[in-house]
Amino acid sequence: MKLPHVARLLVDFTHLLRDHGFALAHEQVVMFLGAVRLLGPKSIDSIRQAAHATLAPPPDRRPEFDALFHAFFYEQASVMAAARSLPEEEAAVKETGRGDSEPPELRDPGRSGKFATGQEMLSVRKFGVNPGDEAITRLKRKAPQALPRRLGFRKVSDRKGQSLDLRRSMRQVVAHDGDILRLMQARRQKLERPIVLLIDISGSMKAHTEDYLRYAHALTQLADKVETFTFGTRLTRISRPLRQRDEGKALASAAALVDDWDGGTRIGPALQAFIANPRYASLLRGAVVLVLSDGLERGDPAQMREAIARITRRAWYLAWLTPLAADPRFRPETAGLKSILSLLDRLDNGATLASLVDHTLGIGAPS
């Protein structure tokens, strides 16, 4: 659908922000357009206020945000030079449709990832179906009992419960005209912890991508709440297509949604985009978070460490599963992985479906 000229102008401004390192979710762009429509707008300043309210620039980057706003809407190129130095990398956030914005070519080749690159390369993938895989069968059989749980606030009736279920007890008293037949006992309900999967789909992970997607689909069918994101040069939420029961259709839908298969690696910016989105960050509370990646970050490892530090403060459990750990002699060599070791609950083998299933079934086991 072709957008009206004014709406296209506003959308182009959000593309400019993304090109300069501002992490914006699709919903924020929609809210921005809606806010401008509600305001009239009466002036350019009302557009700026709508942008502040809906696009939510971090406090320390507001001067930069305002400089970009003036440069875009007032065509004052000189203002752009007054903005502070901008990050070279950015991870676009996507949930639906195919992307239409191209991030700028990176200027610094980076050195922290041996075979990794930050160059974006948009492509599509097709995946096969292997319904007889032993590891997936084992996951389906054991996961319902093995997945970690937490105590909920609601109570359920239980004869062996250690607390009095006053509400149900009083209901029985009323039903039997004041006679107390038996006091009802209750216990706190046990709920499965939510699971968040962050899957690296860069070129260095190409050999493992299909297994990771099949694992994510199987887990989504088994667990109560699973959210799955892919990242390479962009961050894409693929939770919805993976909820389809048919594995072939689910993987095909996910493949059509993701643009950056087998491209470069921008782990830090992608994780920063994830944690900067309030709706995504809220998924982490008390959750099991599994990052499936070789950790070959080619950019500034400080971004990666900062994002992981914020994730671990919210999550109940955080593990990094890398195919490199299949070798018993493996020791983290990249600056990015070294910087986050102390923040992880576990660094484990993510080379095969069997190793992913072993790790998953062991999360809730007593230590």
C-alpha positions as semicolon CSV with decimal commas, in nm:
position;residue;x (nm);y (nm);z (nm)
1;M;0,000;0,000;0,000
2;K;0,139;0,338;-0,099
3;L;0,156;0,580;0,192
4;P;0,040;0,945;0,164
5;H;0,322;1,193;0,116
6;V;0,308;1,324;0,476
7;A;0,306;0,975;0,626
8;R;0,593;0,871;0,398
9;L;0,790;1,171;0,524
10;L;0,738;1,067;0,887
11;V;0,834;0,707;0,814
12;D;1,149;0,827;0,635
13;F;1,242;1,015;0,953
14;T;1,221;0,691;1,155
15;H;1,448;0,528;0,896
16;L;1,698;0,809;0,952
17;L;1,687;0,746;1,327
18;R;1,749;0,373;1,276
19;D;2,040;0,449;1,046
20;H;2,195;0,646;1,332
21;G;2,162;0,380;1,599
22;F;1,817;0,444;1,752
23;A;1,636;0,116;1,819
24;L;1,271;0,158;1,715
25;A;1,007;-0,113;1,716
26;H;0,732;-0,128;1,452
27;E;0,470;-0,037;1,713
28;Q;0,655;0,284;1,803
29;V;0,648;0,398;1,440
30;V;0,274;0,330;1,422
31;M;0,219;0,522;1,749
32;F;0,425;0,813;1,611
33;L;0,206;0,837;1,300
34;G;-0,108;0,816;1,515
35;A;0,015;1,086;1,754
36;V;0,093;1,326;1,469
37;R;-0,252;1,265;1,325
38;L;-0,418;1,340;1,661
39;L;-0,217;1,660;1,708
40;G;-0,316;1,804;1,373
41;P;-0,028;1,882;1,356
42;K;-0,036;2,254;1,432
43;S;0,338;2,308;1,394
44;I;0,669;2,132;1,339
45;D;0,724;2,151;1,715
46;S;0,412;1,943;1,776
47;I;0,563;1,673;1,551
48;R;0,880;1,691;1,759
49;Q;0,680;1,647;2,081
50;A;0,498;1,348;1,930
51;A;0,834;1,201;1,831
52;H;0,969;1,242;2,185
53;A;0,659;1,082;2,337
54;T;0,633;0,780;2,108
55;L;0,987;0,712;1,981
56;A;1,130;0,761;2,332
57;P;1,492;0,864;2,270
58;P;1,721;0,784;2,566
59;P;1,785;1,093;2,783
60;D;2,156;1,097;2,701
61;R;2,082;1,098;2,325
62;R;1,807;1,361;2,314
63;P;2,035;1,639;2,186
64;E;2,141;1,406;1,904
65;F;1,776;1,314;1,839
66;D;1,676;1,682;1,820
67;A;1,969;1,758;1,589
68;L;1,859;1,485;1,351
69;F;1,499;1,610;1,373
70;H;1,601;1,964;1,278
71;A;1,829;1,844;1,001
72;F;1,548;1,634;0,853
73;F;1,245;1,861;0,894
74;Y;1,409;2,203;0,861
75;E;1,667;2,093;0,600
76;Q;1,944;2,246;0,808
77;A;2,239;2,033;0,713
78;S;2,466;2,236;0,937
79;V;2,278;2,114;1,242
80;M;2,376;1,758;1,154
81;A;2,741;1,842;1,206
82;A;2,664;1,964;1,557
83;A;2,537;1,623;1,661
84;R;2,780;1,413;1,857
85;S;2,964;1,119;1,699
86;L;2,708;0,858;1,599
87;P;2,740;0,478;1,631
88;E;2,843;0,301;1,312
89;E;2,617;0,001;1,369
90;E;2,246;-0,046;1,414
91;A;2,015;-0,343;1,428
92;A;1,674;-0,297;1,271
93;V;1,379;-0,444;1,458
94;K;1,116;-0,638;1,267
95;E;0,805;-0,838;1,346
96;T;0,599;-0,850;1,025
97;G;0,646;-0,823;0,651
98;R;0,971;-0,781;0,461
99;G;1,203;-0,493;0,540
100;D;1,232;-0,195;0,309
101;S;1,515;-0,004;0,474
102;E;1,882;-0,062;0,398
103;P;2,130;0,014;0,678
104;P;2,448;0,195;0,576
105;E;2,762;0,004;0,484
106;L;2,990;-0,029;0,784
107;R;3,317;0,158;0,774
108;D;3,518;-0,041;1,029
109;P;3,580;-0,410;0,947
110;G;3,630;-0,497;1,315
111;R;3,850;-0,768;1,456
112;S;3,679;-0,942;1,745
113;G;3,519;-1,216;1,531
114;K;3,760;-1,435;1,339
115;F;3,525;-1,520;1,052
116;A;3,245;-1,277;1,132
117;T;3,148;-0,967;0,941
118;G;2,909;-0,680;1,004
119;Q;2,821;-0,641;0,636
120;E;2,447;-0,682;0,581
121;M;2,344;-0,933;0,314
122;L;1,969;-0,984;0,269
123;S;1,857;-1,330;0,156
124;V;1,595;-1,602;0,203
125;R;1,622;-1,963;0,324
126;K;1,428;-2,284;0,274
127;F;1,421;-2,557;0,537
128;G;1,346;-2,929;0,515
129;V;1,142;-3,139;0,757
130;N;1,272;-3,434;0,958
131;P;0,986;-3,558;1,178
132;G;1,171;-3,868;1,299
133;D;1,461;-3,697;1,475
134;E;1,542;-3,879;1,800
135;A;1,640;-3,562;1,989
136;I;1,310;-3,386;1,910
137;T;1,120;-3,701;2,010
138;R;1,306;-3,707;2,341
139;L;1,231;-3,339;2,398
140;K;0,859;-3,397;2,336
141;R;0,856;-3,690;2,578
142;K;1,047;-3,534;2,868
143;A;1,001;-3,158;2,844
144;P;0,654;-3,138;3,005
145;Q;0,799;-3,270;3,333
146;A;1,152;-3,128;3,303
147;L;1,097;-2,762;3,213
148;P;1,165;-2,527;3,508
149;R;0,872;-2,392;3,703
150;R;0,801;-2,119;3,954
151;L;0,539;-2,077;4,226
152;G;0,244;-1,869;4,110
153;F;0,035;-1,637;4,326
154;R;-0,292;-1,820;4,263
155;K;-0,382;-2,118;4,477
156;V;-0,540;-2,448;4,376
157;S;-0,723;-2,702;4,592
158;D;-0,506;-2,980;4,723
159;R;-0,584;-3,220;5,006
160;K;-0,217;-3,225;5,096
161;G;-0,182;-2,849;5,074
162;Q;-0,028;-2,667;5,368
163;S;-0,257;-2,362;5,371
164;L;-0,630;-2,320;5,432
165;D;-0,843;-2,253;5,126
166;L;-1,078;-2,016;5,306
167;R;-1,290;-1,921;5,004
168;R;-1,375;-2,277;4,908
169;S;-1,421;-2,377;5,273
170;M;-1,677;-2,099;5,326
171;R;-1,851;-2,198;5,005
172;Q;-1,896;-2,551;5,147
173;V;-2,027;-2,412;5,476
174;V;-2,291;-2,208;5,292
175;A;-2,384;-2,501;5,069
176;H;-2,445;-2,724;5,375
177;D;-2,643;-2,470;5,581
178;G;-2,361;-2,388;5,822
179;D;-2,234;-2,742;5,877
180;I;-1,857;-2,775;5,851
181;L;-1,791;-3,103;5,674
182;R;-1,426;-3,056;5,587
183;L;-1,190;-2,763;5,568
184;M;-1,043;-2,729;5,220
185;Q;-0,666;-2,715;5,181
186;A;-0,475;-2,533;4,906
187;R;-0,129;-2,491;4,762
188;R;0,032;-2,235;4,536
189;Q;0,010;-2,326;4,170
190;K;0,330;-2,416;3,984
191;L;0,374;-2,241;3,651
192;E;0,624;-2,298;3,373
193;R;0,880;-2,023;3,343
194;P;0,866;-1,832;3,013
195;I;1,143;-1,910;2,765
196;V;1,315;-1,656;2,538
197;L;1,530;-1,784;2,249
198;L;1,777;-1,551;2,074
199;I;1,908;-1,729;1,763
200;D;2,213;-1,616;1,565
201;I;2,146;-1,662;1,191
202;S;2,465;-1,502;1,057
203;G;2,682;-1,664;0,793
204;S;2,912;-1,826;1,048
205;M;2,609;-2,011;1,193
206;K;2,462;-2,126;0,862
207;A;2,528;-2,497;0,926
208;H;2,327;-2,486;1,251
209;T;2,039;-2,254;1,162
210;E;1,798;-2,527;1,050
211;D;1,848;-2,733;1,366
212;Y;1,802;-2,423;1,581
213;L;1,475;-2,335;1,408
214;R;1,344;-2,691;1,442
215;Y;1,438;-2,688;1,811
216;A;1,260;-2,353;1,859
217;H;0,947;-2,485;1,685
218;A;0,936;-2,803;1,897
219;L;0,986;-2,605;2,218
220;T;0,714;-2,357;2,119
221;Q;0,468;-2,646;2,077
222;L;0,558;-2,795;2,417
223;A;0,606;-2,504;2,656
224;D;0,340;-2,262;2,778
225;K;0,517;-1,946;2,664
226;V;0,812;-1,928;2,423
227;E;0,931;-1,613;2,245
228;T;1,183;-1,654;1,962
229;F;1,398;-1,389;1,796
230;T;1,660;-1,417;1,523
231;F;1,952;-1,180;1,484
232;G;2,232;-1,128;1,237
233;T;2,242;-0,771;1,116
234;R;1,876;-0,725;1,220
235;L;1,651;-0,837;1,504
236;T;1,336;-1,025;1,398
237;R;1,062;-1,172;1,615
238;I;0,943;-1,506;1,473
239;S;0,731;-1,629;1,765
240;R;0,402;-1,613;1,576
241;P;0,493;-1,831;1,273
242;L;0,651;-2,093;1,501
243;R;0,317;-2,141;1,679
244;Q;0,183;-2,324;1,375
245;R;0,163;-2,696;1,450
246;D;0,294;-2,814;1,115
247;E;0,674;-2,790;1,123
248;G;0,712;-2,736;0,748
249;K;0,461;-2,451;0,737
250;A;0,605;-2,294;1,054
251;L;0,963;-2,291;0,923
252;A;0,851;-2,165;0,582
253;S;0,660;-1,878;0,745
254;A;0,958;-1,792;0,966
255;A;1,194;-1,805;0,665
256;A;0,972;-1,560;0,475
257;L;0,970;-1,318;0,769
258;V;1,348;-1,296;0,817
259;D;1,555;-1,088;0,573
260;D;1,913;-1,130;0,695
261;W;1,982;-1,504;0,668
262;D;2,350;-1,601;0,646
263;G;2,475;-1,243;0,645
264;G;2,693;-1,043;0,882
265;T;2,708;-1,044;1,260
266;R;2,606;-0,752;1,483
267;I;2,541;-0,925;1,813
268;G;2,581;-0,620;2,035
269;P;2,349;-0,386;1,839
270;A;2,090;-0,665;1,796
271;L;2,081;-0,742;2,169
272;Q;2,073;-0,369;2,244
273;A;1,771;-0,333;2,014
274;F;1,604;-0,622;2,198
275;I;1,656;-0,486;2,549
276;A;1,571;-0,127;2,444
277;N;1,220;-0,231;2,340
278;P;1,005;-0,220;2,658
279;R;0,768;-0,488;2,528
280;Y;1,053;-0,728;2,454
281;A;1,235;-0,648;2,779
282;S;0,920;-0,733;2,975
283;L;0,940;-1,089;2,841
284;L;1,260;-1,144;3,040
285;R;1,115;-1,118;3,391
286;G;1,174;-1,455;3,558
287;A;1,243;-1,616;3,220
288;V;1,483;-1,878;3,090
289;V;1,693;-1,702;2,823
290;L;1,897;-1,908;2,576
291;V;2,131;-1,737;2,330
292;L;2,224;-1,970;2,044
293;S;2,533;-1,818;1,886
294;D;2,905;-1,870;1,828
295;G;2,966;-1,529;1,986
296;L;3,183;-1,402;1,699
297;E;3,100;-1,035;1,749
298;R;3,281;-0,816;1,496
299;G;3,194;-0,484;1,660
300;D;3,251;-0,318;1,995
301;P;3,227;-0,588;2,267
302;A;3,113;-0,321;2,516
303;Q;2,769;-0,311;2,351
304;M;2,737;-0,686;2,380
305;R;2,840;-0,688;2,745
306;E;2,606;-0,402;2,836
307;A;2,308;-0,577;2,673
308;I;2,386;-0,911;2,840
309;A;2,426;-0,738;3,177
310;R;2,078;-0,585;3,143
311;I;1,930;-0,917;3,032
312;T;2,080;-1,112;3,322
313;R;1,938;-0,865;3,575
314;R;1,586;-0,947;3,454
315;A;1,611;-1,315;3,364
316;W;1,598;-1,612;3,603
317;Y;1,850;-1,808;3,395
318;L;2,078;-1,706;3,108
319;A;2,284;-1,951;2,903
320;W;2,495;-1,905;2,592
321;L;2,496;-2,215;2,370
322;T;2,772;-2,217;2,109
323;P;2,863;-2,486;1,855
324;L;3,229;-2,414;1,927
325;A;3,188;-2,572;2,272
326;A;3,148;-2,917;2,112
327;D;3,528;-2,936;2,128
328;P;3,632;-3,022;2,487
329;R;3,937;-2,797;2,441
330;F;3,719;-2,494;2,360
331;R;3,804;-2,175;2,545
332;P;3,642;-1,838;2,461
333;E;3,881;-1,635;2,248
334;T;3,675;-1,340;2,124
335;A;3,662;-1,020;2,325
336;G;3,282;-1,034;2,331
337;L;3,252;-1,381;2,484
338;K;3,531;-1,318;2,732
339;S;3,358;-1,003;2,854
340;I;3,028;-1,177;2,936
341;L;3,147;-1,503;3,094
342;S;3,092;-1,375;3,448
343;L;2,735;-1,271;3,358
344;L;2,622;-1,611;3,227
345;D;2,472;-1,892;3,430
346;R;2,627;-2,132;3,183
347;L;2,831;-2,146;2,862
348;D;2,744;-2,477;2,696
349;N;2,752;-2,686;2,380
350;G;2,507;-2,585;2,108
351;A;2,648;-2,786;1,819
352;T;2,362;-3,033;1,767
353;L;1,995;-3,081;1,835
354;A;2,088;-3,347;2,091
355;S;2,309;-3,104;2,284
356;L;2,034;-2,838;2,283
357;V;1,782;-3,091;2,415
358;D;2,026;-3,213;2,684
359;H;2,078;-2,858;2,806
360;T;1,706;-2,778;2,804
361;L;1,608;-3,088;3,001
362;G;1,879;-3,015;3,256
363;I;1,782;-2,655;3,336
364;G;1,515;-2,747;3,590
365;A;1,705;-3,042;3,738
366;P;1,832;-3,006;4,098
367;S;2,195;-2,897;4,106
